[in-house]
């Protein structure tokens, strides 16, 4: 037999078939049982899976409900946020408009304030110039007027405004004219008079009359001729003859040491003090005429009632002569030009 030759079919015998069928049945039963077990296992697994899926579905359903509620809340919040954003946008637009208006208003206010501050300073300078003019014209106070002009000049310099140069120039000229006036130290002069008043009670007094008389015994009578032949003339001649027989009036130009009683000497001292007090009051009031007239009266009073050769009296008269030469009220310069220029500038400047 070759390799390509088919062997002849062997026909089984009849006794083999029952065994084969039994085996096939057993295999079929085993396969069926195995398949049933597999189905049971699969069913059990499927039921567990379904239960788990059902639990999961219920959980997912609850979560989905919660998520839906949260989504609804988020939508409501989003709507509220959108509404708030819209309102905020409107508010921001209104605020931006207000900010623009405020900026414009602040710019106008700043301009107004700058101009107002400068004008307020100029008004203050005007008041200082008025004070200077009043001190010069009414009180004749050159120092006070110069101080007021100095303050006005400092304030104008702080403004640094070129248009105010003419006013500052006029102020400088007026201030220089006031400073050029001869200065009088009223305080020192008043203290000198006060010291003189304290020393006055110690000045030695003396009394002197233009023609002093003395009374002496006449001795024998002089022969007096009657002036006429009438009875009245003869009577008057007789009376003069009687008086001539008792008294003789003799002229004596030599001064005596003391003719006043003590109480009158106190009165003389009080009068001197009053005159010196009047001179001091006139000095402090800058009344040159009154002071000079009073000092002249004091000088004559010292000459009449006090010892002219005493050193204290001589020193007092020398001090009075020095005070009498003072000019307490010198003519002050005109201070109205700077005030007029400032007022013209204020009138030309818009408010």
Secondary structure, 3 states (H helix, E strand, C coil): CCCCCCCCCCCCCHHHHHHHHHHHHHHHHHHHHHHHHHHHHHHHHHHHHHHHHHHHHHHHHHHHHHHHHHHHHHHHHHHHHHHHHHHHHHHHHHHHHHHHHHHHHHHHHHHHHHHHHHHHHHHHHHHHHHHHHHHHHCCCCHHHHHHHHHHHHHHHHHHCCHHHHHHHHHHHHHHHHHHCCCCCCHHHHHHHHHHHHHHHCCCCECCCCCCEEEEEECCCCCCCCCCCCCHHHHHHHHHHHHHHHHEEEEEECCCCCCCCCHHHHHHHHHHHHHHHHHHHHHHHCCCHHHHHHHHHHHHHHHHHHECCCCHHHHHHHHHHHHHHCCCCCCCCCCCHHHHHHHHHHHHHCCC
